Structure formats: structure tokens, C-alpha cells
Amino acid sequence: MFGDADGTSIHKFLSATAPVRAWYNAELYNSDGTPLGNGEGQSNFDISQVRVQLNAVATQIRFNDVRNLSSVMVIIDAPHAKGITFGQLSAYVAMVGLAEIRVDARTSAAPSSILQLFSGSAAPPPGLSAWDEAFLKALYHTEHLDKHQISAIKTSMVQDIAPNR
């Protein structure tokens, strides 16, 4: 359930008091979508815990391997989520689960985002905001192997949120 995490990380996750917390299990994959090999048969020493990229290509444009989520666990502490509507909570869980966003991240830079649900500052929207939707759309419509993905996400979001600028 917790991948190959150490006991300290697992205990910290389980004992946290945040209203919503997320655990991400991820693996490294080749650019063709297959998991990285463990290098068996490639050397005379035991490297069974090391992941090896056997098909790397010299490029400054694309990554040779990427980190993909294999599973996500989202825990909701109901007593700490009082006063939150089901729509807000489900939008928050969707954003955290689909985008691998740290639940303790500073969200003040995200204007009117569901990520501000537990920040105590501005009133959060009733569900995913236009900013949230633009971010998720851009995240899932850009190539994660592209070294310029972050720039592509920003460009796409601006075009969706303020198309005439």
C-alpha cells in the first residue's frame, strides 16, 4: 500500500492531522511507457534496487524517463472537514489526487482555487474554479516527457483563462 517507503514516512502520514492528506506511489518509466529495468544481467554486482534506463537517447528536448503515479490514496479526516460541502471536498480531492499537489503547499498564488479550501483565508469556490480546470486540462494535455512542460502548462492556462490577452 505504501510502496517501498520507510517507516518514518508512513508514520508521519498516518499521524498527520490535516483534514485531507494524500499518499502518492510512483514509479520511473521509460519514454515508451514501460517500467525502468533493474539492470539484471548487466553487471557482476547486485543492483537489484537500482532502476536502469537501458534505452536512453541523447536529447535536450525530452526526458528519457519520467515519474508516473501508480496509485494515490487520499484520506479525509471528517471531523476536521466540518463546514465543507461535499462538492468542495470532492473538487479538492480531485485536484490533489489528479495533479499530485502537496496538500501543505502555499496556494496564495493560485487565484480563486479550490486548493485554498483549508487555508482559512479567502472564501474558496463551491467546486473547481476556472483556474483549477485550466490547470488540470493543461496538465493532462501536455506531454510529460517534454522538458518544457511547465511552460506549456502556463501558456495553455493563459489561453484558457484570458484568451484575448
C-alpha positions, 0 to 999 in steps of 0.5 A: 500500500505504501510502496517501498517507503520507510517507516518514518514516512508512513508514520508521519502520514498516518499521524498527520492531522490535516483534514485531507492528506494524500499518499502518492506511489510512483514509479520511473518509466521509460519514454515508451511507457514501460517500467525502468529495468533493474539492470539484471544481467548487466553487471557482476554486482547486485543492483537489484534496487537500482532502476536502469534506463537501458534505452536512453537517447541523447536529447535536450528536448525530452526526458528519457524517463519520467515519474508516473503515479501508480496509485494515490490514496487520499484520506479525509479526516471528517471531523476536521472537514466540518463546514465543507460541502461535499462538492468542495471536498470532492473538487479538492480531492480531485485536484490533489489526487489528479495533479499530485499537489502537496496538500501543505503547499502555499496556494496564495498564488493560485487565484480563486482555487479550490486548493485554498479550501483549508487555508482559512483565508479567502472564501474558496469556490463551491467546486473547481474554479476556472483556474483549477480546470485550466490547470488540470486540462493543461496538465493532462494535455501536455506531454510529460516527457517534454522538458518544457512542460511547465511552460506549456502548462502556463501558456495553455492556462493563459489561453484558457483563462484570458484568451484575448490577452 
